[in-house]
Amino acid sequence: MSFIDDILSVFGAENAAPAFRVMLFGENAAYIEGVKAIKSYSQEKMELYLKKGEMKITGEGLFVKKYCAGDLAVCGKIKSVEKI
């Protein structure tokens, strides 16, 4: 059983695939899986449509490094990531 499977079992969701996944790399980058579309985009704020819900990323000097097949890599100084 993988680490992610262990975490999902703690929450009782071991058979459910996550609708989205966020990985932060310090405050300089984020990688998000499960993105349907970019709702809005500026250097200070990005709003995303997810497979289930929406997400807002705030920061400074934000830019899209990669966006392909539902995966999004954001770089810049990331201050917050929240599901809305």
GIZI-V302370 format. One record per backbone hydrogen bond with DSSP energy under -0.5 kcal/mol. CO is the residue of the C=O (numbers start at 1). NH is the residue of the N-H. If there is no record, write none. Layout:
BEGIN
co=CO nh=NH
co=CO nh=NH
END
This chain:
BEGIN
co=2 nh=6
co=3 nh=7
co=4 nh=8
co=5 nh=9
co=6 nh=10
co=7 nh=11
co=8 nh=13
co=9 nh=12
co=13 nh=16
co=21 nh=33
co=23 nh=31
co=24 nh=26
co=25 nh=28
co=25 nh=29
co=27 nh=78
co=28 nh=76
co=29 nh=25
co=30 nh=74
co=31 nh=23
co=32 nh=72
co=33 nh=21
co=34 nh=51
co=37 nh=39
co=37 nh=49
co=40 nh=47
co=43 nh=62
co=44 nh=59
co=45 nh=42
co=46 nh=57
co=47 nh=39
co=47 nh=40
co=48 nh=50
co=48 nh=55
co=49 nh=36
co=49 nh=37
co=53 nh=50
co=54 nh=84
co=55 nh=48
co=56 nh=82
co=57 nh=46
co=58 nh=79
co=58 nh=80
co=60 nh=77
co=63 nh=65
co=63 nh=75
co=66 nh=73
co=68 nh=71
co=70 nh=34
co=70 nh=35
co=71 nh=68
co=72 nh=32
co=72 nh=74
co=73 nh=65
co=73 nh=66
co=74 nh=30
co=75 nh=63
co=76 nh=78
co=77 nh=60
co=77 nh=79
co=80 nh=58
co=82 nh=56
END
